[in-house]
Amino acid sequence: KQPESSYLGDCPICCLPLSIDPRNSPLQTCCSTVICDGCEYANRLRQEKECLEVTCPFCRHPVPTSNEEAENNRMKRVAANDPVALTQMGCIHSVVGDSNKALEYLSKAAGLGDAGGHHCLSNMYLDGEGVKKDMKKGAYHAEEAAIKGHPTARFNLGVIEWNNGTTERNIGMIERAAKHVIISANLGHGEAMKMVKTCYSKGLVSKEDFAKTLRAHQAVLDAARSSQREAAAEAKKLGLSFSHMHSMPS
């Protein structure tokens, strides 16, 4: 059975579905909790207005004021075998080019069942990033992440099937690709929705399934909207930091 929502679930504060765009769903290093940027924004506004200490909206731990403090928070969560923190550390090491550490952290996170860990491992193997390129391992980890509700991993499975099917002229693979991207689009993935349109234009998806997917995709996007999140988006457009709300124009 496929998950009805993404692996991120709902924001624990406003209880609305979290955006699958990580830029809109920040991870709190103190407790490894993902909240929406709308709740983070509202929390900072309230604390600035009432001259309160800036704390995590979820656990109320003081927000780190330096990269060193944030790193210490992450390492505490890593020491506690927090799979989300392990995945984050793996991604950080991957970005700076430390592939061995990245592989170590991500493998441990995946072993604990973290969808993000599986997804990042999949990318490493598919791209040959710091490891020997291995499409079989890449597809395996993508499938594990997809089963847990990772929209991008599901989309990647569709791309893999599409490319293989096109190369081998295998209609069965192409049809499986269409099914993968429909599932991903239903979870709110924008690129997947574009690919569903391509499949529809090529006659690989019926008009009924295309319309159903389009409605489901839009419903997911609508469910994730709120006035707080819109306000946070506007603040970002103005280049304002949520930790310095006193700089907002009156």
N, C-alpha and C positions, 0 to 999 in steps of 0.2 A: 504493500500500500504506500502510495506517495504522500509525503507530508502536505498538509493544506496551507502551511505558511512557511516562511523561510526559517532557517536554523536560528536566526537572531531572536525570533519571537516578538514579544511586546516590550515597550519601555516599562520598567518596573514602577515608574512614577505616574505617568499619565495613562498607562495601560493601552496606548495606541500602538499599532504595529510599527516596529523600527524600520527605518529606511535601510535598504540593502546597500546604499552608498555609504561607505565608511566615513566619508567627510561629514555626513549628517547624523552619524551614530557614534559619538566619541566614547572611547574606553577609558574608564577611571582607573588609574594605575594603583590606587590605594586598595581597591576591592575587586578589581577585574570585572566590574559591572558595566555593561553597555547601556547608556541612556540616550534619549534623543537630544538633539541640540536645542530643541525648544525648551525642554525642562532645564537644561544646563543654563541657557540664556535667562530664563525666568528666575532661576535660583540666584544667579549673579546679580541681576537687577535688584532683587529683594535685599540681598546682603549689602550691596552698595548703598541702597536707599536707607537702610536701617543701621549703617555703619557697623556691620557684623563682620566677623572673621570669614574669609572666603573658604568654604568647605565643600566637600563632595556632596552633591545633591542626594546621594543614596545613603552612604554610611556616615556622613558628616565628619569624616577625617579631613584635617586641613589640606587644602590643595597645595601641591608642591610649588615652591617658588623658584626652583632651579632644576636643571637637567639632572643634577646629582641626586636631588631628593626624589625625583620621579624614578630614576634608576634604582634607588634603594627600595622604593615601594614595589617596583616590578620584581626585584630579586627576592623580596619577602614572599611574594605570591608564587614565584618559581620554586622557592624552597618548600612551599606547602603543596607542591605538585598541582598547582592550579593550571588546568589545560589551556585556558584562554591566555594566561600570562606566558606560558611556555610557547604558544604560537606567536604571540607578540614578540618575544625575545628572538625567536627563530627568524621572523621577518626582519627585525632590526639588524641581525647579523648578516642576513642575506643582502640587505641593501648596502652594507659597508664592505661586502665582498668576503666575509668570513664564512665560506660555504660549509666547512666542517662543523662549526658551532651551530649554524643554521640547521643543518641536517640532524644534528643531535637533539636540539630543542623540538624541532617539528616532528621528528620520529616519536619522541616521547609524548608529545601532545596528541598525535594520531593514535598512539597506543592506548591513550586514555579516552579515545573516542571523540576527539574534538573535530568538528567538521572543517573548521578553518585550518587546522593542522594538516588534515588530509588534502585539502585544496592546495595549500602552499607546497606541499611535497609533490603533488601532481604537477604543478607548474615547473618545479625544479627538474623533474625527470623528463617532462615533455620538451622543455627548452634546453636540456643539457646544461643547466645553470649550476656550475660547481660540482656536478656529478656526471657520470656517463649517461648520455641520452638513452632513455629506455621507455619507449612508447607503451610497452605492456604495463610497467610499473606506474607510469603516468596515468594511464587509463584506469588502473585499479584504484588508485587513490582518488581520482576524480569521481569514480562510481561510489566509493565509500562516502565521500563528501556529499554527493548528489542525493544519496539515499537518506542522508540526515537533513536534507532541505537546503543545501547550498546552491543558490540560483546560478552563480557563475560556473560552478563545477558542472552542473547539469547542462548549461549552455556549451561548455567545452566538450562534453561528451557528444553533443550534437554536431559540433564542428569536426570532431575526430571521425565520426561515422560518415558525415557528409564528404569529407576529403577522401576517405577510403573508398566510399561508394562511387564517387566520381572517377577516381583513378581506376578502380577495378570494374567500372560500369555495372555495379551491383545495386539493383533497385531496392533490394531488401535492406541494405545498409542505409540508403538514402531515406527510405521510409522510417527507419528507426531514428535517423537524425531528426526528422520532422517531429516525431513523438517527443524526443528529448527537448527540442526548443519550445514546443508547446508547453511542456511542464515548466520550463524555466520562465517563459513569458507569463504564465499563470502566477508565478511568484514575484512578478514585477520587474523582470530583467528587460531593459530597453533594447539591447542588441538582439536578444532572443526574439522579441516582438518583430523587429525588422526582418529577421530571418524567416519567421512564420509567414510574413507577407511575401517574401521571395518564394517560399514553398507553395503558397497559395497561387501566386502568379504562374508557377510552373505546373500547376495541377496536382501537386503532391498533398495538398490539404484541401478538404472540401469547403464549400462556402459556409456551410453550417458550423464546421469546426473552427474556421477562421473567425466567424462572428462571435462564437462562444469564447474563444481565446481573447479576442479583443475586449470583450466585456469584462472578462475576469481580470485581465491586465489592468484595465482602467479602474476597476473596483479596488484593486490592491493599492494603486496610487492614491485614490481618493481616501481610502481608509487611513492612510498615513499622514494626511494633511491636518493641520490645526493652526489656529491663529498664532500660538506661541512659536510654532515651527516657521511660519511665514515671517514673523517678526525677527527670528534668528537669521533667516535667509537674507532679509533686508539689511541687518546689521553687518553680515559678512560682505555684502555688496559694497557697503560703505567702508570696508576695511577695518572695522572696529573689532577689538579683542574683547571677548566676554569677561576677561579678568580686569579690564580697565574701562568699565562702563561710565565712569565719571567723564570720559572724553566724548560722550555722546552729545550731539548738538541739542540745544533746548527747543 
